[in-house]
Amino acid sequence: MRTPALLIVGGESDPNTQRIVDQAHLHELDYVFWNSDNDICRQIAWDFSTPTLDLGDLSLAPKAVFLRYNVFDSDPFQNRSCFVTIQSY
């Protein structure tokens, strides 16, 4: 299990989310970017009894989350499911 300082969840097509990713990279912050534009973003699992979030083949327990609903360029149902799951976490 990895414990990044920040989990960034949003669409790569969203300039606001991309700005957060760019800044995290520039500040050498340990982060994971979960791109809601990709079909793989549906692969989210969370066991309510643990602080671990499974994203595809990654198991994470992030210290903080930046979450943004992508209104720009992606499947709205996919974005909604990704957003609601991470928001619940």
DSSP file (Angstrom, degrees, kcal/mol; ACC not computed):
  #  RESIDUE AA STRUCTURE BP1 BP2  ACC     N-H-->O    O-->H-N    N-H-->O    O-->H-N    TCO  KAPPA ALPHA  PHI   PSI    X-CA   Y-CA   Z-CA
    1    1 A M              0   0    0      0, 0.0     2,-0.3     0, 0.0    59,-0.2   0.000 360.0 360.0 360.0 136.1    0.0    0.0    0.0
    2    2 A R  B     -a   60   0A   0     57,-2.9    59,-2.0     2,-0.0    56,-0.0  -0.805 360.0-157.4-103.5 145.1    1.3    3.4   -0.9
    3    3 A T        -     0   0    0     -2,-0.3    57,-0.1    57,-0.2    27,-0.1  -0.716  18.6-175.6-121.9  79.4    0.6    6.6    1.1
    4    4 A P        -     0   0    0      0, 0.0    59,-2.3     0, 0.0    60,-0.3  -0.355  33.2-125.4 -72.6 156.5    1.0    9.6   -1.2
    5    5 A A  S    S+     0   0    0     25,-1.2     2,-0.4     1,-0.2    59,-0.3   0.826  93.6  20.4 -67.0 -30.9    0.7   13.1    0.2
    6    6 A L  E     -d   31   0B   0     24,-1.5    26,-2.0    57,-0.2     2,-0.6  -0.993  57.1-159.5-147.1 133.4   -2.0   13.9   -2.4
    7    7 A L  E     -de  32  65B   0     57,-2.3    59,-2.9    -2,-0.4     2,-0.6  -0.969  17.8-160.8-107.2 121.0   -4.5   12.0   -4.6
    8    8 A I  E     -de  33  66B   0     24,-3.3    26,-3.4    -2,-0.6     2,-0.5  -0.914   9.4-176.0-105.4 120.9   -5.6   14.2   -7.5
    9    9 A V  E     +de  34  67B   0     57,-3.1    59,-2.2    -2,-0.6     2,-0.3  -0.970  34.7  83.8-122.6 120.3   -8.9   13.0   -9.1
   10   10 A G  E    S-d   35   0B   0     24,-1.8    26,-1.8    -2,-0.5    27,-0.4  -0.954  75.5 -56.9 170.4-179.4  -10.2   14.8  -12.1
   11   11 A G    >   -     0   0    0     -2,-0.3     3,-1.5    24,-0.3     7,-0.3  -0.624  26.1-142.0 -89.0 139.5  -10.0   14.9  -15.9
   12   12 A E  T 3  S+     0   0    0     -2,-0.3    -1,-0.1     1,-0.3     6,-0.1   0.768 105.4  62.9 -63.4 -25.3   -6.8   15.6  -17.8
   13   13 A S  T 3  S+     0   0    0     60,-0.2    -1,-0.3     4,-0.0     3,-0.1   0.581  84.3  90.6 -75.8  -9.3   -9.0   17.7  -20.1
   14   14 A D    <>  -     0   0    0     -3,-1.5     4,-2.5     1,-0.1     5,-0.2  -0.795  67.4-155.0 -90.1 115.6   -9.9   20.0  -17.3
   15   15 A P  H  > S+     0   0    0      0, 0.0     4,-1.6     0, 0.0    -1,-0.1   0.802  93.2  55.5 -62.3 -28.3   -7.3   22.9  -17.2
   16   16 A N  H  > S+     0   0    0      2,-0.2     4,-1.4     1,-0.2     5,-0.1   0.916 110.2  43.8 -70.7 -42.8   -8.0   23.5  -13.4
   17   17 A T  H  > S+     0   0    0     -6,-0.2     4,-2.2     1,-0.2    -1,-0.2   0.913 111.9  54.1 -66.1 -42.0   -7.2   19.9  -12.6
   18   18 A Q  H  X S+     0   0    0     -4,-2.5     4,-2.6    -7,-0.3    -1,-0.2   0.858 104.2  55.9 -61.4 -34.6   -4.1   20.0  -14.8
   19   19 A R  H  X S+     0   0    0     -4,-1.6     4,-2.4     2,-0.2    -1,-0.2   0.896 106.7  49.4 -64.4 -40.3   -2.9   23.1  -13.0
   20   20 A I  H  X S+     0   0    0     -4,-1.4     4,-2.6     2,-0.2    -2,-0.2   0.922 111.6  49.2 -64.6 -43.8   -3.0   21.2   -9.7
   21   21 A V  H  X S+     0   0    0     -4,-2.2     4,-2.3     1,-0.2    -2,-0.2   0.933 111.5  49.5 -59.7 -46.4   -1.1   18.3  -11.2
   22   22 A D  H  X S+     0   0    0     -4,-2.6     4,-2.7     1,-0.2    -2,-0.2   0.914 112.5  46.9 -59.9 -44.2    1.5   20.7  -12.7
   23   23 A Q  H  X S+     0   0    0     -4,-2.4     4,-2.3     2,-0.2    -1,-0.2   0.894 110.2  52.2 -67.8 -39.8    2.0   22.4   -9.3
   24   24 A A  H  <>S+     0   0    0     -4,-2.6     5,-2.7     2,-0.2    -1,-0.2   0.914 112.9  46.4 -60.9 -41.4    2.3   19.1   -7.4
   25   25 A H  H ><5S+     0   0    0     -4,-2.3     3,-1.5    -5,-0.2    -2,-0.2   0.934 111.6  49.7 -66.2 -46.7    4.9   18.1   -9.9
   26   26 A L  H 3<5S+     0   0    0     -4,-2.7    -2,-0.2     1,-0.3    -1,-0.2   0.849 112.6  47.8 -61.3 -34.8    6.8   21.4   -9.7
   27   27 A H  T 3<5S-     0   0    0     -4,-2.3    -1,-0.3    -5,-0.2    -2,-0.2   0.323 111.4-122.9 -90.0   8.1    6.8   21.3   -5.9
   28   28 A E  T < 5 +     0   0    0     -3,-1.5     2,-0.3     1,-0.2    -3,-0.2   0.850  50.8 167.6  53.5  40.3    8.0   17.7   -5.9
   29   29 A L      < -     0   0    0     -5,-2.7     2,-0.9    -6,-0.2    -1,-0.2  -0.629  44.4-114.5 -82.2 140.2    5.0   16.5   -3.9
   30   30 A D        +     0   0    0     -2,-0.3   -24,-1.5   -27,-0.1   -25,-1.2  -0.676  59.4 154.0 -75.5 109.0    4.4   12.8   -3.7
   31   31 A Y  E     -d    6   0B   0     -2,-0.9     2,-0.4   -26,-0.2   -24,-0.2  -0.916  40.5-147.0-138.0 160.6    1.1   12.6   -5.6
   32   32 A V  E     -d    7   0B   0    -26,-2.0   -24,-3.3    -2,-0.3     2,-0.6  -1.000  15.2-150.6-126.5 131.7   -1.1   10.2   -7.7
   33   33 A F  E     -d    8   0B   0     -2,-0.4     2,-0.7   -26,-0.2   -24,-0.2  -0.916   5.5-165.1-105.2 119.6   -3.2   11.5  -10.5
   34   34 A W  E     -d    9   0B   0    -26,-3.4   -24,-1.8    -2,-0.6     2,-0.7  -0.901  16.1-148.0-104.9 104.5   -6.4    9.5  -11.2
   35   35 A N  E >   -d   10   0B   0     -2,-0.7     3,-1.4   -26,-0.2     6,-0.3  -0.629  11.7-165.2 -82.8 109.9   -7.6   10.7  -14.6
   36   36 A S  T 3  S+     0   0    0    -26,-1.8   -25,-0.2    -2,-0.7    39,-0.2   0.531  83.2  73.3 -73.5  -4.6  -11.4   10.5  -14.8
   37   37 A D  T 3  S+     0   0    0    -27,-0.4    -1,-0.3    37,-0.1     2,-0.2   0.731  85.9  79.5 -75.7 -22.6  -11.2   10.9  -18.6
   38   38 A N  S X  S-     0   0    0     -3,-1.4     3,-1.7     1,-0.1     4,-0.2  -0.597  83.5-129.1 -90.0 147.0   -9.9    7.3  -18.9
   39   39 A D  G >  S+     0   0    0      1,-0.3     3,-1.7    -2,-0.2     4,-0.1   0.785 104.8  71.0 -61.1 -27.5  -12.2    4.3  -18.8
   40   40 A I  G >  S+     0   0    0      1,-0.3     3,-2.3     2,-0.2    -1,-0.3   0.697  75.6  83.0 -64.7 -17.1   -9.9    2.8  -16.1
   41   41 A C  G <  S+     0   0    0     -3,-1.7    -1,-0.3    -6,-0.3    -2,-0.2   0.702  78.2  68.8 -62.7 -16.2  -11.2    5.4  -13.7
   42   42 A R  G <  S+     0   0    0     -3,-1.7     2,-2.0     1,-0.2    -1,-0.3   0.649  75.2  91.1 -74.1 -13.8  -14.2    3.1  -13.1
   43   43 A Q    <   +     0   0    0     -3,-2.3    13,-2.9    -4,-0.1     2,-0.4  -0.484  56.9 136.4 -84.9  70.9  -11.9    0.6  -11.4
   44   44 A I  E     +B   55   0A   0     -2,-2.0     2,-0.4    11,-0.2    11,-0.2  -0.965  25.1 174.4-119.9 132.0  -12.3    2.0   -7.9
   45   45 A A  E     -B   54   0A   0      9,-2.4     9,-3.2    -2,-0.4     2,-0.4  -0.999   4.8-178.0-136.9 141.6  -12.9   -0.2   -4.8
   46   46 A W  E     -B   53   0A   0     -2,-0.4     2,-0.7     7,-0.2     7,-0.2  -0.963  17.7-150.7-143.1 121.6  -13.0    0.9   -1.2
   47   47 A D    >   -     0   0    0      5,-0.8     3,-2.3    -2,-0.4     5,-0.3  -0.835  16.5-145.1 -89.4 116.1  -13.5   -1.4    1.8
   48   48 A F  T 3  S+     0   0    0     -2,-0.7    -1,-0.1     1,-0.3     0, 0.0   0.711  94.6  61.2 -58.0 -21.6  -15.3    0.7    4.4
   49   49 A S  T 3  S+     0   0    0      3,-0.0    -1,-0.3     2,-0.0    -2,-0.0   0.475 105.5  49.5 -87.6  -0.7  -13.4   -0.9    7.3
   50   50 A T  S <  S-     0   0    0     -3,-2.3    -3,-0.0     2,-0.2     0, 0.0  -0.911  77.2-127.3-132.2 161.0  -10.0    0.3    6.1
   51   51 A P  S    S+     0   0    0      0, 0.0     2,-0.4     0, 0.0    -3,-0.1   0.276  75.3 115.0 -86.6  12.9   -8.5    3.6    4.9
   52   52 A T        -     0   0    0     -5,-0.3    -5,-0.8     9,-0.1     2,-0.5  -0.692  48.1-164.7 -92.5 134.0   -7.2    1.9    1.7
   53   53 A L  E     -BC  46  60A   0      7,-3.4     7,-3.0    -2,-0.4     2,-0.6  -0.967  10.6-147.7-114.6 126.4   -8.6    2.9   -1.6
   54   54 A D  E     -BC  45  59A   0     -9,-3.2    -9,-2.4    -2,-0.5     2,-0.6  -0.865  16.3-179.7 -99.6 118.6   -7.9    0.6   -4.6
   55   55 A L  E >   -BC  44  58A   0      3,-2.6     3,-2.5    -2,-0.6     2,-0.3  -0.929  64.7 -58.0-117.9 103.3   -7.5    2.4   -7.9
   56   56 A G  T 3  S-     0   0    0    -13,-2.9   -11,-0.0    -2,-0.6   -15,-0.0  -0.470 123.2 -16.4  60.4-120.1   -6.9   -0.2  -10.6
   57   57 A D  T 3  S+     0   0    0     -2,-0.3     2,-0.4    -3,-0.1    -1,-0.3   0.269 120.2  96.9 -99.0  11.0   -3.8   -2.0   -9.5
   58   58 A L  E <   - C   0  55A   0     -3,-2.5    -3,-2.6   -57,-0.0     2,-0.5  -0.837  56.0-159.5-100.7 136.3   -2.8    0.7   -6.9
   59   59 A S  E     + C   0  54A   0     -2,-0.4   -57,-2.9    -5,-0.2     2,-0.3  -0.975  25.8 176.3-111.4 120.7   -3.7    0.4   -3.2
   60   60 A L  E     -aC   2  53A   0     -7,-3.0    -7,-3.4    -2,-0.5   -57,-0.2  -0.892  36.0-173.5-128.0 152.0   -3.5    3.9   -1.7
   61   61 A A        -     0   0    0    -59,-2.0    -9,-0.1    -2,-0.3    -2,-0.0  -0.635  31.9-163.2-134.7  76.5   -4.1    5.6    1.6
   62   62 A P        -     0   0    0      0, 0.0   -57,-0.2     0, 0.0     3,-0.1  -0.234  22.0-142.7 -66.8 149.6   -3.7    9.2    0.6
   63   63 A K  S    S+     0   0    0    -59,-2.3     2,-0.3     1,-0.2   -57,-0.2   0.785  86.4   8.5 -77.9 -29.0   -3.1   11.9    3.2
   64   64 A A        -     0   0    0    -60,-0.3   -57,-2.3   -59,-0.3     2,-0.4  -0.981  67.1-147.3-149.3 157.0   -5.2   14.4    1.2
   65   65 A V  E     -e    7   0B   0     -2,-0.3     2,-0.6   -59,-0.2   -57,-0.2  -0.994   3.8-161.4-131.2 133.2   -7.5   14.4   -1.8
   66   66 A F  E     -e    8   0B   0    -59,-2.9   -57,-3.1    -2,-0.4     2,-0.4  -0.975  23.4-176.3-106.7 121.5   -8.1   17.0   -4.5
   67   67 A L  E     +e    9   0B   0     -2,-0.6     2,-0.4   -59,-0.2   -57,-0.2  -0.971  10.5 171.5-125.9 129.7  -11.3   16.1   -6.2
   68   68 A R        -     0   0    0    -59,-2.2     2,-0.4    -2,-0.4   -57,-0.2  -0.984  31.3-128.8-140.3 128.1  -12.9   17.9   -9.2
   69   69 A Y        -     0   0    0     -2,-0.4     2,-0.7   -59,-0.1    11,-0.1  -0.610  30.7-128.7 -72.2 126.9  -15.9   16.9  -11.2
   70   70 A N        +     0   0    0     -2,-0.4     9,-0.1     1,-0.1     4,-0.1  -0.694  36.8 166.1 -85.5 114.6  -14.9   17.0  -14.9
   71   71 A V        +     0   0    0     -2,-0.7    -1,-0.1   -60,-0.1     3,-0.1   0.331  61.6  72.8-103.3   4.6  -17.4   19.1  -17.0
   72   72 A F  S    S-     0   0    0      1,-0.1     2,-0.3   -61,-0.0   -58,-0.1   0.975 106.2 -13.1 -90.1 -72.2  -15.1   19.4  -20.0
   73   73 A D  S    S+     0   0    0      2,-0.1     2,-0.3     3,-0.0   -60,-0.2  -0.723  95.8  74.1-145.1  87.6  -14.5   16.3  -22.1
   74   74 A S  S    S-     0   0    0     -2,-0.3   -37,-0.1    -3,-0.1   -36,-0.1  -0.976  84.7 -59.9-175.2 175.7  -15.5   12.9  -20.9
   75   75 A D     >  -     0   0    0     -2,-0.3     4,-2.5   -39,-0.2     5,-0.2  -0.605  41.2-147.6 -72.0 120.1  -18.4   10.5  -20.3
   76   76 A P  H  > S+     0   0    0      0, 0.0     4,-2.3     0, 0.0    -1,-0.2   0.837  97.1  50.8 -63.0 -33.1  -20.7   12.2  -17.7
   77   77 A F  H  > S+     0   0    0      2,-0.2     4,-2.3     1,-0.2     5,-0.2   0.896 111.3  48.4 -69.8 -39.3  -21.8    8.9  -16.1
   78   78 A Q  H  > S+     0   0    0      2,-0.2     4,-2.2     1,-0.2     5,-0.2   0.923 112.9  47.9 -64.3 -45.1  -18.1    7.8  -15.7
   79   79 A N  H  X S+     0   0    0     -4,-2.5     4,-2.8     1,-0.2    -2,-0.2   0.910 111.6  50.6 -62.0 -42.7  -17.2   11.2  -14.2
   80   80 A R  H  X S+     0   0    0     -4,-2.3     4,-2.8    -5,-0.2     5,-0.3   0.924 110.9  47.1 -63.5 -45.6  -20.2   11.0  -11.8
   81   81 A S  H  X S+     0   0    0     -4,-2.3     4,-2.0     1,-0.2    -1,-0.2   0.910 115.1  46.3 -65.3 -40.6  -19.4    7.5  -10.6
   82   82 A C  H  X S+     0   0    0     -4,-2.2     4,-2.3    -5,-0.2     5,-0.3   0.939 114.7  47.6 -64.1 -47.4  -15.7    8.4  -10.1
   83   83 A F  H  X S+     0   0    0     -4,-2.8     4,-2.7    -5,-0.2    -2,-0.2   0.929 113.0  46.9 -61.0 -48.5  -16.6   11.7   -8.3
   84   84 A V  H  X S+     0   0    0     -4,-2.8     4,-2.2     2,-0.2    -1,-0.2   0.897 112.4  49.7 -65.2 -41.1  -19.2   10.2   -5.9
   85   85 A T  H  X S+     0   0    0     -4,-2.0     4,-1.7    -5,-0.3    -1,-0.2   0.945 115.2  42.1 -64.1 -47.6  -17.0    7.2   -4.9
   86   86 A I  H  < S+     0   0    0     -4,-2.3    -2,-0.2     1,-0.2    -1,-0.2   0.884 113.0  54.0 -68.1 -37.7  -14.0    9.4   -4.1
   87   87 A Q  H  < S+     0   0    0     -4,-2.7    -1,-0.2    -5,-0.3    -2,-0.2   0.897 108.5  49.9 -61.3 -39.9  -16.2   12.0   -2.4
   88   88 A S  H  <        0   0    0     -4,-2.2    -1,-0.2     1,-0.3    -2,-0.2   0.863 360.0 360.0 -66.3 -36.3  -17.6    9.3   -0.2
   89   89 A Y     <        0   0    0     -4,-1.7    -1,-0.3    -5,-0.2    -2,-0.2   0.505 360.0 360.0 -60.0 360.0  -14.1    8.1    0.6
